[in-house]
Amino acid sequence: MSKYKGYLIDLDGTVYRGRERIPAAKRFIERLQASQTDFLLVTNNTTKSPEDVAENLANNHDIHVSPANVYTAALATADYVNDLAGDGEKTMYVIGELGLKGAMLEKGFKFNEHDPRFVIVGLDYDATYHKFEMATLAIKRGAKFIGTNADTNLPNERGLVPGAGSVIAMVERATQQKATYVGKPETIIMQKAIDRIGLDKSDCVMVGDNYMTDISAAINFEMDSLLVYTGVSTPELVAQQTIKPTNEINSLDEWDLDNGVAK
C-alpha cells in the first residue's frame, strides 16, 4: 500500500471519547501535521461551527487544528443545498442549531417560514410543535426535504439521547416523505469532503471507530477505510460484516503514515 495523501478523520470515538482524551489520536494528528499530510476532521455534528470544534479540541484535548481542518455535516449540507439551488431562489426553513443555520446563511440562504424552497432538518435542542408544523406544511407544498444525518441517538454524560435522525423521523412521519440525507454513512458528505480537501478519493482514507457510519460511508463511496477500535465498533461486530474495512488497528499509534499500513 502506498502512502495516503489525505485523511478524513471522524471525531467522537476516534479523536476523543466525549470529554475523555485519546492520547494516541493527539499524537496521530501531530504526526500528520509534522509530515504536512492533508487531513479533514469529518463529523456528523451540526450544532457547532468549525471554530467551536477547533476550540473544543484545543481547550479540552490539547489538539491544535485550524477551523479549516474541520468539516461538519452542517457545512456539507450547506454545500449540497447550495449546489441544488443553483441560480434559483435561496430560501429555507431550518429545524436545527446555530451550526447549521450559520452554515446556510453563509451560503446566502434566507429564512422563509411559509413557502421556502428547501426544508433542512437537523438536531435541534429546542424543537417545538410549531417548528414541526411549519416544516411539514412547507414540504407538503413542495419544498425539498433535506436531513443532515441519520444518527438516531448520540451519547452524552446522561446516556444515549435523541439525535438528528430522531428529529428528522418525526418530519418524515408527518409528511410521508423520506429526507435526502447528507451525513455519514451517505456519500454526499464524503464527496463534499473530498472536494474540500482537493484530492482524488483513491489517494485518501477514511479513519473512524464506527463501522455503521464512518466505515460504511467509505465503503458506499468506494474509498479505503481505517477502523480504529477506540470507540463504538468491536472486532466481533466487524467480523460479522460482509465487507471488511481496508485496515483495522487497535490504536492510531499502530499506523505507519509513511507506508499507509499498520506497523
C-alpha positions as CSV (number, residue, x, y, z in Angstrom):
1,M,0.0,0.0,0.0
2,S,1.4,3.4,-0.9
3,K,1.2,6.4,1.4
4,Y,-2.2,8.1,1.5
5,K,-2.1,11.8,0.6
6,G,-5.2,12.7,2.6
7,Y,-7.0,11.6,5.7
8,L,-10.7,12.1,6.5
9,I,-11.0,11.5,10.3
10,D,-14.0,11.1,12.5
11,L,-14.1,12.9,15.8
12,D,-16.1,11.2,18.7
13,G,-14.7,7.8,19.4
14,T,-11.7,8.3,17.2
15,V,-10.0,11.6,18.3
16,Y,-11.7,11.7,21.7
17,R,-14.4,9.9,23.6
18,G,-16.8,12.6,24.8
19,R,-14.8,14.5,27.3
20,E,-12.1,11.8,27.6
21,R,-8.9,12.2,25.8
22,I,-7.4,9.6,23.4
23,P,-3.6,10.3,23.6
24,A,-2.8,8.3,20.5
25,A,-5.1,10.5,18.5
26,K,-3.3,13.6,19.6
27,R,0.0,12.0,18.5
28,F,-1.6,10.9,15.2
29,I,-2.8,14.4,14.3
30,E,0.6,15.9,15.3
31,R,2.3,13.3,13.0
32,L,0.0,14.3,10.2
33,Q,0.9,18.0,10.8
34,A,4.6,17.3,11.0
35,S,4.6,15.4,7.7
36,Q,2.4,18.1,6.1
37,T,-0.2,15.5,5.2
38,D,-3.7,16.9,4.4
39,F,-6.5,16.0,6.7
40,L,-10.1,16.9,7.5
41,L,-11.9,16.1,10.7
42,V,-15.3,14.9,9.3
43,T,-18.1,14.9,11.8
44,N,-21.9,14.4,11.7
45,N,-22.2,17.2,14.3
46,T,-24.4,20.0,13.0
47,T,-24.8,22.0,16.2
48,K,-21.3,23.5,16.3
49,S,-19.3,25.7,13.9
50,P,-15.8,24.6,12.8
51,E,-14.4,27.4,15.1
52,D,-16.3,25.8,18.1
53,V,-15.0,22.3,17.2
54,A,-11.4,23.6,16.9
55,E,-11.7,25.5,20.2
56,N,-13.0,22.3,22.0
57,L,-10.1,20.3,20.6
58,A,-7.6,22.9,21.8
59,N,-9.1,23.6,25.2
60,N,-10.2,20.1,26.3
61,H,-8.0,17.7,24.3
62,D,-4.8,19.8,23.7
63,I,-5.2,19.1,19.9
64,H,-4.5,22.2,17.9
65,V,-6.0,22.4,14.4
66,S,-7.4,25.2,12.2
67,P,-11.2,25.6,11.7
68,A,-10.3,24.9,8.1
69,N,-9.4,21.3,9.1
70,V,-13.0,20.7,10.3
71,Y,-15.8,19.6,8.1
72,T,-19.2,19.2,9.7
73,A,-22.4,17.7,8.4
74,A,-23.7,21.3,8.6
75,L,-21.1,22.5,6.2
76,A,-21.7,19.5,3.9
77,T,-25.5,20.2,4.0
78,A,-24.9,23.9,3.1
79,D,-22.5,22.9,0.2
80,Y,-25.0,20.3,-1.1
81,V,-28.1,22.5,-0.9
82,N,-26.2,25.4,-2.4
83,D,-25.5,23.1,-5.4
84,L,-29.1,22.2,-5.6
85,A,-30.2,25.8,-5.5
86,G,-28.0,26.8,-8.5
87,D,-29.0,30.2,-9.7
88,G,-32.5,29.8,-8.3
89,E,-34.2,31.1,-5.1
90,K,-32.2,30.6,-1.9
91,T,-35.0,30.3,0.7
92,M,-35.1,27.8,3.6
93,Y,-36.9,26.7,6.7
94,V,-34.5,25.1,9.2
95,I,-35.0,22.9,12.2
96,G,-31.6,23.0,13.8
97,E,-29.0,24.8,15.9
98,L,-26.7,27.7,15.1
99,G,-24.0,25.5,13.4
100,L,-26.5,24.5,10.7
101,K,-28.2,27.9,10.4
102,G,-24.9,29.7,10.3
103,A,-23.5,27.4,7.5
104,M,-26.7,28.0,5.4
105,L,-26.7,31.8,6.0
106,E,-23.0,32.0,4.9
107,K,-24.1,30.5,1.5
108,G,-26.6,33.3,1.1
109,F,-29.8,31.5,2.1
110,K,-32.6,33.4,3.7
111,F,-35.2,32.2,6.1
112,N,-38.8,31.8,4.9
113,E,-41.4,30.1,7.1
114,H,-44.2,30.0,4.6
115,D,-43.0,28.9,1.2
116,P,-39.3,28.0,1.4
117,R,-37.7,26.2,-1.5
118,F,-35.8,23.9,1.0
119,V,-36.6,22.5,4.4
120,I,-33.5,21.4,6.3
121,V,-33.8,19.3,9.4
122,G,-31.1,18.5,11.9
123,L,-30.6,18.2,15.6
124,D,-32.5,20.9,17.5
125,Y,-32.3,21.1,21.3
126,D,-35.4,23.4,21.3
127,A,-37.6,21.6,18.7
128,T,-41.2,22.6,19.2
129,Y,-44.5,21.5,17.7
130,H,-44.6,24.8,15.8
131,K,-41.3,24.0,14.1
132,F,-42.5,20.6,13.0
133,E,-45.8,22.1,11.8
134,M,-44.0,24.7,9.7
135,A,-41.6,22.1,8.2
136,T,-44.4,19.7,7.4
137,L,-46.6,22.2,5.7
138,A,-43.7,23.6,3.6
139,I,-42.7,20.1,2.5
140,K,-46.4,19.3,1.7
141,R,-46.4,22.4,-0.5
142,G,-43.4,21.1,-2.4
143,A,-40.2,22.2,-0.6
144,K,-37.2,19.9,-1.0
145,F,-36.7,17.9,2.3
146,I,-33.1,17.6,3.4
147,G,-31.9,15.7,6.6
148,T,-28.4,16.5,8.0
149,N,-27.7,12.9,9.3
150,A,-29.5,9.8,10.2
151,D,-28.0,9.2,13.7
152,T,-31.0,8.3,15.9
153,N,-29.1,8.7,19.1
154,L,-26.0,10.4,20.4
155,P,-24.0,9.8,23.6
156,N,-23.8,12.4,26.4
157,E,-23.0,12.2,30.1
158,R,-26.6,11.1,30.8
159,G,-26.6,8.3,28.3
160,L,-27.9,7.8,24.7
161,V,-30.2,10.8,23.9
162,P,-32.2,11.5,20.7
163,G,-30.0,12.5,17.7
164,A,-30.8,14.3,14.4
165,G,-32.2,11.1,12.9
166,S,-35.0,11.1,15.5
167,V,-35.9,14.7,14.8
168,I,-35.9,14.0,11.1
169,A,-38.0,10.9,11.5
170,M,-40.8,12.9,13.0
171,V,-41.0,15.1,9.9
172,E,-40.8,12.0,7.7
173,R,-43.7,10.5,9.5
174,A,-45.7,13.7,9.3
175,T,-45.1,14.3,5.6
176,Q,-45.0,10.6,4.5
177,Q,-41.7,11.5,2.7
178,K,-38.1,10.4,3.1
179,A,-35.5,13.1,3.6
180,T,-32.4,13.2,1.4
181,Y,-29.6,12.6,4.0
182,V,-26.2,14.2,3.8
183,G,-24.1,12.9,6.7
184,K,-22.2,9.6,7.2
185,P,-22.9,6.9,6.1
186,E,-24.2,8.7,3.0
187,T,-21.9,9.6,0.1
188,I,-22.8,13.2,-0.1
189,I,-20.7,14.3,2.9
190,M,-17.8,12.1,1.5
191,Q,-17.9,13.7,-1.9
192,K,-18.1,17.2,-0.4
193,A,-15.2,16.4,2.0
194,I,-13.1,15.2,-1.0
195,D,-14.0,18.3,-2.9
196,R,-12.9,20.4,0.1
197,I,-9.5,18.5,0.6
198,G,-8.8,18.8,-3.1
199,L,-7.5,15.2,-3.7
200,D,-8.7,12.2,-5.5
201,K,-10.6,9.7,-3.3
202,S,-8.2,6.9,-4.4
203,D,-5.4,8.9,-2.6
204,C,-7.4,9.3,0.7
205,V,-8.6,7.1,3.6
206,M,-11.5,7.5,6.0
207,V,-10.5,6.9,9.6
208,G,-13.1,6.1,12.2
209,D,-14.3,4.0,15.1
210,N,-17.9,3.2,13.9
211,Y,-18.4,0.6,11.2
212,M,-22.0,1.6,10.6
213,T,-21.2,5.3,9.9
214,D,-17.5,6.0,9.2
215,I,-16.6,2.8,7.5
216,S,-19.9,2.3,5.8
217,A,-19.6,5.8,4.4
218,A,-16.2,4.9,2.9
219,I,-17.5,1.6,1.5
220,N,-20.5,3.3,0.0
221,F,-18.2,5.9,-1.6
222,E,-15.7,3.2,-2.8
223,M,-12.9,4.6,-0.7
224,D,-10.3,3.0,1.6
225,S,-11.0,2.9,5.3
226,L,-9.1,2.6,8.5
227,L,-11.1,1.3,11.5
228,V,-9.6,2.0,14.9
229,Y,-11.0,0.1,17.9
230,T,-11.2,3.0,20.3
231,G,-15.0,3.8,20.2
232,V,-18.2,2.1,19.1
233,S,-17.4,-0.9,16.9
234,T,-15.8,-4.1,18.3
235,P,-13.8,-6.8,16.4
236,E,-16.7,-9.2,17.0
237,L,-19.2,-6.8,15.3
238,V,-16.9,-6.2,12.4
239,A,-16.2,-9.9,11.9
240,Q,-19.9,-10.3,11.1
241,Q,-19.9,-7.8,8.3
242,T,-19.7,-8.9,4.7
243,I,-17.4,-6.1,3.6
244,K,-14.5,-5.5,5.9
245,P,-12.6,-2.2,6.5
246,T,-9.5,-1.9,4.3
247,N,-7.4,-1.6,7.5
248,E,-8.1,-2.4,11.2
249,I,-6.0,-1.2,14.2
250,N,-6.4,-1.0,18.0
251,S,-4.7,2.3,18.3
252,L,-3.7,5.2,16.0
253,D,-0.1,4.7,17.3
254,E,-0.1,1.5,15.2
255,W,-0.5,3.3,11.9
256,D,2.6,3.9,9.7
257,L,2.0,7.2,7.8
258,D,5.0,6.7,5.5
259,N,3.7,3.5,4.1
260,G,0.0,3.6,4.7
261,V,-0.1,0.4,6.6
262,A,-0.4,-0.9,10.2
263,K,3.0,-1.1,11.9
